[in-house]
């Protein structure tokens, strides 16, 4: 008996463009279980707040040469765990490249992040260079080892 398959007569049928990723579908039960308990969300928010506080305090300690764009509090009820900033005398791209030479494992990027109008018209920055952005999530640690 030969296996029965849906005949692939069209490019859409051959490529399966309308099909879900089996890996992502299979992961849904594990991911939803991971995030299902409120206590986990509270622990995640507290951890991110601790890391974000350390970063924001460090940036604030650098004085007027560093501009944090957006909320300067690490309070998770009023901000997401992403910090955008610029440093006087540095292009955002050059700063990210310098940091990555010290530790390439850090989640630090530069640019406008699909917000060209915001960066250009609201922040008054070059949208190509944009800002430095650091995203802090629950699997980050406070360790910085070059």
Secondary structure, DSSP 8 states (H G I E B T S, - for coil): ---------SHHHHHTTTS--HHHHHHHHHHHHHT-SHHHHHHHHHHHHHHHHHHHHHHHHTGGGEEEES-----TTT--SEEEEEETTS-HHHHHHHHHHH-TTS-EEEE-TT-HHIIIIIS---TTTBEEEEE--TT--S----
